[in-house]
Amino acid sequence: MQVQFNSDSSVMGTENVAERIEARIREKLERFSERLTRIEVHVRDENGSKGGADDKSCVIEARPRGGQPMNVTERAASVDDAARKAVNTLAKRLRRHFGKETSQIHEQRPEKAI
């Protein structure tokens, strides 16, 4: 699973932030790593140097092997909090997605005889 990190120029300490967020993503999505080809992370400060509540956003896009990409967007007061919320939401969506995928593999119930 490849992790690609993107940020705008207003996110301070980009390298350190990227390392922390990538580590959190790898830890949280480890069980899906064989089923995902790439994770793209986009973090940004919505209003730049101006302050504001929940002005940092994190978008995480997961690309399942052979499937359609799925993404989540979360906002928070800090980039780390936005990323934490986004990766938690994505993990829940991936559990549902892959859970449905495996449940469709099982044999269908036989027709009931009348």
C-alpha positions in Angstrom: 0.0 0.0 0.0 1.5 3.3 -1.1 0.8 6.4 0.9 1.0 9.8 -0.9 0.9 13.0 1.2 -0.1 16.4 -0.2 -0.4 19.7 1.7 -0.7 23.4 1.0 2.0 25.9 1.9 0.1 27.0 5.1 0.5 23.7 6.9 3.4 24.2 9.3 6.1 21.5 9.7 4.9 19.6 6.7 7.5 16.8 6.8 6.9 16.0 10.5 3.1 16.2 10.0 3.4 13.9 7.0 5.4 11.3 9.0 2.9 11.4 11.9 -0.2 11.1 9.7 1.3 8.4 7.5 2.3 6.3 10.6 -1.3 6.7 11.9 -2.8 5.7 8.6 -0.5 2.6 8.2 -1.3 1.5 11.8 -5.1 2.0 11.4 -5.4 0.5 7.9 -2.8 -2.3 8.2 -5.4 -5.0 8.0 -6.5 -3.7 4.6 -3.0 -3.1 3.2 -3.2 -6.1 0.8 -6.5 -4.9 -0.6 -5.5 -1.3 -1.2 -3.2 -0.1 -3.9 -2.8 3.5 -2.8 -3.8 6.0 -0.1 -3.8 9.7 -1.0 -3.8 12.3 1.8 -4.6 16.0 1.3 -4.3 18.4 4.2 -4.8 22.1 4.1 -5.7 25.1 6.1 -9.0 26.3 4.9 -8.4 30.0 5.6 -4.6 30.3 5.7 -3.1 32.7 8.2 -6.5 33.7 9.6 -7.6 31.8 12.6 -10.8 29.9 13.0 -12.4 26.9 14.5 -12.2 23.7 12.5 -10.3 25.4 9.7 -7.9 22.5 9.0 -9.2 19.8 6.7 -8.0 16.3 5.8 -9.2 14.4 2.7 -8.1 10.7 2.5 -8.8 8.8 -0.7 -8.4 5.0 -0.6 -8.1 3.0 -3.8 -9.2 -0.6 -3.3 -7.6 -3.1 -5.7 -10.0 -3.5 -8.6 -12.6 -1.2 -7.1 -13.8 2.4 -7.2 -11.9 4.9 -5.1 -13.5 6.1 -1.9 -12.7 9.2 0.1 -13.6 10.9 3.3 -13.2 14.5 4.4 -12.9 15.7 8.0 -12.3 19.1 9.6 -10.9 20.0 13.0 -8.9 22.7 14.8 -5.6 20.9 14.0 -4.3 18.9 11.1 -3.6 16.0 13.3 -7.1 15.9 14.7 -8.6 16.2 11.2 -6.4 13.3 10.0 -7.3 11.2 13.0 -11.0 11.7 12.4 -10.6 11.0 8.7 -8.6 7.8 9.1 -11.1 6.5 11.7 -14.0 7.2 9.3 -12.2 5.6 6.4 -11.5 2.5 8.4 -15.2 2.1 9.2 -16.1 2.5 5.6 -13.5 0.0 4.5 -14.7 -2.5 7.1 -18.2 -2.2 5.6 -17.0 -2.3 2.0 -14.8 -5.4 2.4 -17.4 -7.0 4.7 -20.0 -6.7 2.0 -17.6 -8.0 -0.6 -16.8 -11.2 1.4 -20.5 -11.7 2.3 -21.3 -11.8 -1.5 -18.8 -14.6 -2.0 -20.8 -17.1 0.1 -23.2 -19.4 -1.7 -26.7 -18.3 -2.0 -29.4 -20.0 0.0 -31.2 -22.8 -1.8 -34.7 -22.2 -3.1 -37.4 -23.1 -0.6 -39.6 -26.0 -1.7 -43.3 -25.4 -1.5 
